[in-house]
């Protein structure tokens, strides 16, 4: 059984709401929990329960109304937009349901994209990209455009892009939602490997119980509230 | 991977849309360039005028002549180097559609005063020797296929009758801006004929061409000449050649203003078309920009991508337009040479074409870029899928 490391993500009294016309719709209410270093966490819940919103807040691509999110000792809710962008670039890797690759760039160029924000030389960038593509076993497809790759291959490119900067946290929003069973298993296996072999902390939103089984801990969200006693350990 | 590569790839992602936009910009900038050239052609006479040449004409109107006797008096004014004279002949070659400017002039002095009309020494000598001789600009000579020694008959409109001339010289312009369509002949030939047919019209000139020592003296010389003939039967107005040319243009200023206005409207229209293209592009890529922001790219980078793309499309259209402006202006100028003897695409016009392209690109990208920068990542990501 998995043994949790010290908390890398500390979420306290998190609240988030959206405005729909004159109405304020609460999405997350008083969320408090920790994620340990090297943990593989699955967030589950029905549609509209606030899973993706919580993931976006932890990943620093949205801001809460109140509460705090500390990641690796940094309170990301206090960062400016530019500071947050810099923090994301070096600390978080993103994996999306629809891969979200840039269609006019090759697999190599897509993976290289986050490295353009670093001070790495062209040669160093090439080495990093090749290593990342090697991890996802796609070095032979590096010159292919997303349109020339299967869904599973595109998601592997997206994973290579997520890990190329060697972030400590990977966030994945329905990473297998658009894939067939075989490709989904392949992607989950890859994520599992990144968690075990590279020690990446993974936070994954999913509807798929089979995907959630890969996680060490499953947390259930319902109507914006983290259900007490919803934590399942594998 | 370079940023420029991504901008270029983005610019040509929708080939048909980009192609049509480039075509639109090409047509607009081409039209802009040609309209600016038309305005330039309108002012060609002004541009070609010399600061050391004055024109003295009748104070009432150009249609009233001045006595020949003024010549010697003008010559006595301090600062005057030479005095020539001319008459607008207004002759027609075969039919009125074959228009070209033609003058009776004091040949020898006129040739000294207008060094920009370059004539070989032999032709000049032949012209001065032949009372019926005429000199014509290369453009008019080529237009009608005239050669040295050809006899040309002009039908007089102001001075009735058929007037025969022998082409003794064909001049070239010393500069690109020199009018190469003029036709001039000896004033003596006209005057001698008038003395017989209409003596009351003889010994008169349309205007005097006055050479001055230096441009600084022009104002004083002009004032002295006009003062000399004050309260005479034919009072004068003396002005620089530039002011004289501008007085003609002022009569058609409204047309020039309309042309200028249309040239700007063309740019505003294409700016709206381009802005629409960029707005569509950015709306389609909202998700991609959100991804890039997610990866850590800031608003400045996203703005640069959009501005860069707009600039590439506008630059492609502008470059094509500039390349096409020269052959188009040549064809346009050849076709309308009787109206616009000098039709040259100036360097200023090319710079204005470039500036128009830059303005189109910048304005078109401004609002879409602002929108792309402002949109929240979470909202942008919702557009995907």
Interface residues (C-beta under 8 A of the other chain):
Chain A: X53 X56 X59 X61 X62 X82 X85 X86 X88 X89 X90 X94 X96 X97 X98 X100 X102 X103 X104 X105 X108 X109 X112 X113 X114 X116 X117 X161
Chain B: X1 X3 X5 X6 X9 X10 X13 X287 X288 X291 X292 X293 X294 X295 X296 X297 X298 X376 X377 X378 X381 X384 X385
